[in-house]
Amino acid sequence: MREPNRLCNFYGELQKIHITFFPDWRFGQLMLNFFHWLTNEKGIDVFFPEEDMMIEYLREYTDSLGNEVIN
């Protein structure tokens, strides 16, 4: 079984990115736009990346829109 506590960090990072860079976007809007970019621009199936990679991809997506993510 995977370590359940890995999700705390993931959701914390997701929350920071959402609040900082996409405060006007609904959650579904953020996820759909991000997943579309991930699939079409990066060629990555959203089913397979682990949470740490999803956060890295989300930071890259944010950068691609002209928002620099500060870790």
MIDRENVEX-130033 format. One record per atom (N, C-alpha, C): residue in three letters; residue number from 0; atom name; x, y negated, z. Coordinates in pm, 1 decimal, decimal comma. Atoms other than C-alpha are relative to their C-alpha. Example, Ala and Ser with C-alpha at 12.3 -4.5 7.8 and 13.67 -1.06 7.14 Angstrom:
<setors>
+------+------+------+----------+----------+----------+
| resn | resi | name |        u |        v |        w |
+------+------+------+----------+----------+----------+
|  ALA |    0 |    N |     89,0 |    119,0 |      0,0 |
|  ALA |    0 |   CA |   1230,0 |    450,0 |    780,0 |
|  ALA |    0 |    C |     90,0 |   -120,0 |      0,0 |
|  SER |    1 |    N |    -82,0 |    119,0 |     -6,0 |
|  SER |    1 |   CA |   1367,0 |    106,0 |    714,0 |
|  SER |    1 |    C |    -77,0 |   -109,0 |     73,0 |
+------+------+------+----------+----------+----------+
</setors>
This chain:
<setors>
+------+------+------+----------+----------+----------+
| resn | resi | name |        u |        v |        w |
+------+------+------+----------+----------+----------+
|  MET |    0 |    N |     84,5 |    118,6 |      0,0 |
|  MET |    0 |   CA |      0,0 |      0,0 |      0,0 |
|  MET |    0 |    C |     89,1 |   -125,1 |      0,0 |
|  ARG |    1 |    N |    -73,8 |    126,7 |      4,6 |
|  ARG |    1 |   CA |    121,0 |   -348,2 |    -77,5 |
|  ARG |    1 |    C |    -17,1 |    -76,6 |    130,2 |
|  GLU |    2 |    N |      2,4 |     82,0 |   -120,9 |
|  GLU |    2 |   CA |    195,4 |   -591,7 |    199,7 |
|  GLU |    2 |    C |   -110,5 |   -105,8 |    -11,8 |
|  PRO |    3 |    N |    110,9 |     95,5 |     10,1 |
|  PRO |    3 |   CA |   -131,6 |   -784,1 |    257,5 |
|  PRO |    3 |    C |     40,5 |   -144,4 |     30,3 |
|  ASN |    4 |    N |    -39,8 |    136,3 |    -37,7 |
|  ASN |    4 |   CA |     49,9 |  -1081,9 |    410,0 |
|  ASN |    4 |    C |     62,0 |    -78,3 |   -114,9 |
|  ARG |    5 |    N |    -53,8 |     70,9 |    117,1 |
|  ARG |    5 |   CA |    202,2 |  -1163,6 |     69,0 |
|  ARG |    5 |    C |   -102,4 |    -98,5 |    -54,4 |
|  LEU |    6 |    N |    107,0 |     83,4 |     52,8 |
|  LEU |    6 |   CA |   -133,7 |  -1317,0 |    -13,9 |
|  LEU |    6 |    C |     -8,7 |   -135,5 |     69,3 |
|  CYS |    7 |    N |      4,7 |    127,9 |    -71,8 |
|  CYS |    7 |   CA |   -105,9 |  -1586,8 |    253,5 |
|  CYS |    7 |    C |     86,7 |   -103,9 |    -68,2 |
|  ASN |    8 |    N |    -89,9 |     91,8 |     69,4 |
|  ASN |    8 |   CA |    193,9 |  -1745,7 |     82,7 |
|  ASN |    8 |    C |    -54,8 |    -35,7 |   -137,9 |
|  PHE |    9 |    N |     53,6 |     23,1 |    133,7 |
|  PHE |    9 |   CA |     36,6 |  -1703,2 |   -261,0 |
|  PHE |    9 |    C |   -113,6 |   -102,4 |      2,2 |
|  TYR |   10 |    N |    114,6 |     90,5 |     -3,9 |
|  TYR |   10 |   CA |   -290,0 |  -1874,4 |   -167,3 |
|  TYR |   10 |    C |     38,7 |   -137,8 |     52,1 |
|  GLY |   11 |    N |    -49,5 |    128,9 |    -46,1 |
|  GLY |   11 |   CA |   -104,1 |  -2146,5 |     20,7 |
|  GLY |   11 |    C |     63,7 |    -79,5 |   -113,1 |
|  GLU |   12 |    N |    -63,8 |     66,1 |    115,2 |
|  GLU |   12 |   CA |    105,5 |  -2224,6 |   -288,6 |
|  GLU |   12 |    C |   -104,3 |    -40,5 |   -104,1 |
|  LEU |   13 |    N |    107,1 |     31,1 |     94,9 |
|  LEU |   13 |   CA |   -200,2 |  -2208,5 |   -513,8 |
|  LEU |   13 |    C |    -78,0 |   -122,6 |     46,2 |
|  GLN |   14 |    N |     73,4 |    113,5 |    -55,8 |
|  GLN |   14 |   CA |   -381,8 |  -2449,4 |   -284,1 |
|  GLN |   14 |    C |     78,6 |   -130,1 |    -16,3 |
|  LYS |   15 |    N |    -83,0 |    120,5 |     14,6 |
|  LYS |   15 |   CA |    -89,3 |  -2696,8 |   -283,1 |
|  LYS |   15 |    C |      0,6 |    -49,9 |   -143,4 |
|  ILE |   16 |    N |     -3,9 |     38,6 |    141,2 |
|  ILE |   16 |   CA |    -66,7 |  -2694,7 |   -662,2 |
|  ILE |   16 |    C |   -135,3 |    -55,1 |    -44,1 |
|  HIS |   17 |    N |    134,1 |     44,7 |     39,2 |
|  HIS |   17 |   CA |   -443,7 |  -2729,6 |   -705,2 |
|  HIS |   17 |    C |    -28,7 |   -139,6 |     54,6 |
|  ILE |   18 |    N |     27,6 |    129,9 |    -62,9 |
|  ILE |   18 |   CA |   -474,6 |  -3018,9 |   -459,3 |
|  ILE |   18 |    C |     89,3 |   -110,3 |    -56,6 |
|  THR |   19 |    N |    -95,4 |    101,4 |     44,2 |
|  THR |   19 |   CA |   -162,8 |  -3199,5 |   -582,7 |
|  THR |   19 |    C |    -18,1 |    -40,2 |   -145,6 |
|  PHE |   20 |    N |     -3,3 |     28,3 |    143,3 |
|  PHE |   20 |   CA |   -196,6 |  -3169,5 |   -959,2 |
|  PHE |   20 |    C |   -134,1 |     10,7 |    -71,1 |
|  PHE |   21 |    N |    128,5 |    -21,0 |     66,7 |
|  PHE |   21 |   CA |   -554,5 |  -3069,3 |  -1037,8 |
|  PHE |   21 |    C |   -117,6 |    -23,8 |     94,8 |
|  PRO |   22 |    N |    104,7 |     18,6 |   -100,9 |
|  PRO |   22 |   CA |   -775,9 |  -3219,4 |   -765,1 |
|  PRO |   22 |    C |   -140,2 |    -18,9 |    -59,7 |
|  ASP |   23 |    N |    129,8 |     20,7 |     62,9 |
|  ASP |   23 |   CA |  -1053,9 |  -3303,5 |  -1010,6 |
|  ASP |   23 |    C |    -52,6 |    124,5 |    -70,3 |
|  TRP |   24 |    N |     41,6 |   -123,1 |     67,6 |
|  TRP |   24 |   CA |  -1065,5 |  -2953,7 |  -1160,1 |
|  TRP |   24 |    C |    -63,5 |     96,0 |     99,6 |
|  ARG |   25 |    N |     59,6 |   -107,5 |    -78,3 |
|  ARG |   25 |   CA |  -1297,5 |  -2689,0 |  -1024,9 |
|  ARG |   25 |    C |     93,3 |    120,6 |     -7,3 |
|  PHE |   26 |    N |    -87,3 |   -116,5 |     -3,5 |
|  PHE |   26 |   CA |  -1128,5 |  -2359,6 |   -931,2 |
|  PHE |   26 |    C |     -9,7 |     80,4 |   -129,4 |
|  GLY |   27 |    N |     18,0 |    -76,9 |    123,2 |
|  GLY |   27 |   CA |  -1276,6 |  -2176,2 |  -1229,8 |
|  GLY |   27 |    C |     61,7 |    -70,0 |   -119,9 |
|  GLN |   28 |    N |    -58,6 |     79,0 |    108,0 |
|  GLN |   28 |   CA |  -1166,2 |  -2455,5 |  -1460,8 |
|  GLN |   28 |    C |    152,3 |     14,5 |      0,5 |
|  LEU |   29 |    N |   -145,6 |    -15,5 |    -11,1 |
|  LEU |   29 |   CA |   -808,6 |  -2434,2 |  -1331,8 |
|  LEU |   29 |    C |     41,6 |    139,9 |    -44,6 |
|  MET |   30 |    N |    -38,4 |   -137,4 |     31,5 |
|  MET |   30 |   CA |   -795,4 |  -2055,4 |  -1356,3 |
|  MET |   30 |    C |    -20,9 |     32,1 |   -147,6 |
|  LEU |   31 |    N |     25,7 |    -29,0 |    140,8 |
|  LEU |   31 |   CA |   -953,7 |  -2036,0 |  -1700,6 |
|  LEU |   31 |    C |    101,2 |    -69,4 |    -89,9 |
|  ASN |   32 |    N |    -99,3 |     72,2 |     79,2 |
|  ASN |   32 |   CA |   -725,0 |  -2304,2 |  -1842,6 |
|  ASN |   32 |    C |    138,6 |     62,2 |     15,4 |
|  PHE |   33 |    N |   -129,8 |    -61,7 |    -25,6 |
|  PHE |   33 |   CA |   -419,8 |  -2146,0 |  -1679,4 |
|  PHE |   33 |    C |      9,4 |    137,1 |    -66,7 |
|  PHE |   34 |    N |     -2,6 |   -134,1 |     59,9 |
|  PHE |   34 |   CA |   -508,9 |  -1791,7 |  -1790,8 |
|  PHE |   34 |    C |      2,4 |     -7,9 |   -152,3 |
|  HIS |   35 |    N |     -3,1 |     18,5 |    145,7 |
|  HIS |   35 |   CA |   -574,5 |  -1915,0 |  -2145,4 |
|  HIS |   35 |    C |    142,0 |    -34,3 |    -44,4 |
|  TRP |   36 |    N |   -138,4 |     37,7 |     31,7 |
|  TRP |   36 |   CA |   -229,6 |  -2079,2 |  -2151,4 |
|  TRP |   36 |    C |     93,0 |    119,0 |     15,3 |
|  LEU |   37 |    N |    -87,4 |   -113,3 |    -26,7 |
|  LEU |   37 |   CA |    -64,8 |  -1773,0 |  -1999,8 |
|  LEU |   37 |    C |    -11,8 |    106,0 |   -109,3 |
|  THR |   38 |    N |     24,1 |   -100,7 |    103,4 |
|  THR |   38 |   CA |   -221,6 |  -1541,6 |  -2256,1 |
|  THR |   38 |    C |     46,0 |    -47,5 |   -137,1 |
|  ASN |   39 |    N |    -24,2 |     47,4 |    136,0 |
|  ASN |   39 |   CA |   -189,4 |  -1757,0 |  -2566,1 |
|  ASN |   39 |    C |    136,9 |    -63,3 |    -21,7 |
|  GLU |   40 |    N |   -130,1 |     66,0 |     15,7 |
|  GLU |   40 |   CA |    128,4 |  -1955,3 |  -2504,7 |
|  GLU |   40 |    C |    115,9 |     89,8 |     41,4 |
|  LYS |   41 |    N |   -107,0 |    -84,7 |    -52,4 |
|  LYS |   41 |   CA |    331,4 |  -1701,8 |  -2306,7 |
|  LYS |   41 |    C |    -12,3 |    145,7 |    -44,2 |
|  GLY |   42 |    N |     21,0 |   -137,7 |     43,0 |
|  GLY |   42 |   CA |    180,3 |  -1379,2 |  -2442,1 |
|  GLY |   42 |    C |     -2,7 |     98,8 |    116,0 |
|  ILE |   43 |    N |      0,3 |    -83,1 |   -120,0 |
|  ILE |   43 |   CA |    131,0 |  -1242,6 |  -2090,9 |
|  ILE |   43 |    C |   -143,4 |     37,5 |     35,4 |
|  ASP |   44 |    N |    129,7 |    -50,3 |    -45,2 |
|  ASP |   44 |   CA |   -163,2 |  -1026,8 |  -1984,6 |
|  ASP |   44 |    C |    -13,0 |    -33,2 |    148,5 |
|  VAL |   45 |    N |     15,2 |     48,0 |   -137,6 |
|  VAL |   45 |   CA |   -295,9 |  -1181,1 |  -1660,8 |
|  VAL |   45 |    C |    -20,2 |    112,6 |    100,8 |
|  PHE |   46 |    N |     23,7 |   -113,2 |    -88,4 |
|  PHE |   46 |   CA |   -365,9 |   -835,5 |  -1516,7 |
|  PHE |   46 |    C |    127,3 |     48,1 |     69,7 |
|  PHE |   47 |    N |   -120,9 |    -66,6 |    -46,8 |
|  PHE |   47 |   CA |     -2,8 |   -738,6 |  -1462,5 |
|  PHE |   47 |    C |     94,7 |    -79,0 |     90,2 |
|  PRO |   48 |    N |    -98,7 |     68,7 |    -84,5 |
|  PRO |   48 |   CA |    205,3 |  -1017,0 |  -1299,1 |
|  PRO |   48 |    C |    -32,8 |      8,4 |    149,0 |
|  GLU |   49 |    N |     14,4 |      4,6 |   -145,1 |
|  GLU |   49 |   CA |    263,0 |   -995,6 |   -925,1 |
|  GLU |   49 |    C |    -22,5 |   -145,9 |     42,6 |
|  GLU |   50 |    N |     34,5 |    133,3 |    -48,0 |
|  GLU |   50 |   CA |    165,1 |  -1293,5 |   -711,4 |
|  GLU |   50 |    C |    116,3 |    -98,3 |     -9,8 |
|  ASP |   51 |    N |   -113,5 |     92,1 |      7,3 |
|  ASP |   51 |   CA |    517,1 |  -1438,2 |   -697,7 |
|  ASP |   51 |    C |     22,8 |    -49,6 |   -141,9 |
|  MET |   52 |    N |    -15,3 |     42,1 |    139,9 |
|  MET |   52 |   CA |    534,8 |  -1442,2 |  -1077,3 |
|  MET |   52 |    C |   -114,8 |    -90,3 |    -43,2 |
|  MET |   53 |    N |    114,0 |     86,1 |     35,5 |
|  MET |   53 |   CA |    185,9 |  -1593,0 |  -1106,5 |
|  MET |   53 |    C |     23,8 |   -142,7 |     47,3 |
|  ILE |   54 |    N |    -31,2 |    134,5 |    -49,3 |
|  ILE |   54 |   CA |    298,8 |  -1884,4 |   -891,0 |
|  ILE |   54 |    C |    106,1 |    -64,5 |    -88,6 |
|  GLU |   55 |    N |   -102,2 |     54,0 |     90,5 |
|  GLU |   55 |   CA |    607,3 |  -1927,8 |  -1111,2 |
|  GLU |   55 |    C |    -63,0 |    -42,5 |   -132,6 |
|  TYR |   56 |    N |     67,9 |     35,0 |    125,3 |
|  TYR |   56 |   CA |    388,6 |  -1923,2 |  -1422,7 |
|  TYR |   56 |    C |    -90,3 |   -121,8 |     19,0 |
|  LEU |   57 |    N |     85,8 |    115,4 |    -25,9 |
|  LEU |   57 |   CA |    146,9 |  -2168,6 |  -1263,8 |
|  LEU |   57 |    C |     82,9 |   -127,6 |      9,1 |
|  ARG |   58 |    N |    -90,2 |    116,1 |     -2,5 |
|  ARG |   58 |   CA |    437,5 |  -2404,0 |  -1191,7 |
|  ARG |   58 |    C |     44,7 |    -37,6 |   -140,9 |
|  GLU |   59 |    N |    -39,4 |     25,5 |    138,8 |
|  GLU |   59 |   CA |    549,8 |  -2367,5 |  -1551,7 |
|  GLU |   59 |    C |   -115,4 |    -62,8 |    -77,9 |
|  TYR |   60 |    N |    118,1 |     58,0 |     64,3 |
|  TYR |   60 |   CA |    195,3 |  -2439,0 |  -1671,1 |
|  TYR |   60 |    C |    -15,9 |   -146,3 |     40,2 |
|  THR |   61 |    N |     11,0 |    137,0 |    -49,0 |
|  THR |   61 |   CA |    184,3 |  -2749,7 |  -1453,5 |
|  THR |   61 |    C |    105,1 |    -88,6 |    -66,0 |
|  ASP |   62 |    N |   -107,6 |     73,8 |     68,0 |
|  ASP |   62 |   CA |    520,2 |  -2861,4 |  -1597,0 |
|  ASP |   62 |    C |    -34,8 |    -25,5 |   -145,5 |
|  SER |   63 |    N |     32,9 |     14,0 |    141,6 |
|  SER |   63 |   CA |    390,6 |  -2803,6 |  -1949,7 |
|  SER |   63 |    C |   -100,4 |   -111,4 |    -24,8 |
|  LEU |   64 |    N |     97,2 |    108,1 |     12,4 |
|  LEU |   64 |   CA |    119,1 |  -3059,7 |  -1883,1 |
|  LEU |   64 |    C |     57,1 |   -135,8 |     40,9 |
|  GLY |   65 |    N |    -65,9 |    125,1 |    -37,1 |
|  GLY |   65 |   CA |    372,6 |  -3319,4 |  -1773,4 |
|  GLY |   65 |    C |      2,3 |    -26,8 |    148,4 |
|  ASN |   66 |    N |     -4,2 |     13,4 |   -145,8 |
|  ASN |   66 |   CA |    341,0 |  -3259,8 |  -1399,0 |
|  ASN |   66 |    C |    117,2 |     82,2 |     51,2 |
|  GLU |   67 |    N |   -114,4 |    -74,3 |    -52,5 |
|  GLU |   67 |   CA |    666,7 |  -3167,3 |  -1231,1 |
|  GLU |   67 |    C |    -33,8 |     49,8 |    139,6 |
|  VAL |   68 |    N |     28,8 |    -60,6 |   -129,3 |
|  VAL |   68 |   CA |    609,7 |  -2926,8 |   -944,2 |
|  VAL |   68 |    C |    125,2 |     -3,8 |     85,2 |
|  ILE |   69 |    N |   -110,3 |      1,8 |    -96,1 |
|  ILE |   69 |   CA |    830,6 |  -2982,2 |   -642,3 |
|  ILE |   69 |    C |    -22,7 |    115,4 |     95,1 |
|  ASN |   70 |    N |     15,2 |   -118,3 |    -86,4 |
|  ASN |   70 |   CA |    891,4 |  -2661,1 |   -449,4 |
|  ASN |   70 |    C |      9,6 |    -34,3 |    145,3 |
+------+------+------+----------+----------+----------+
</setors>
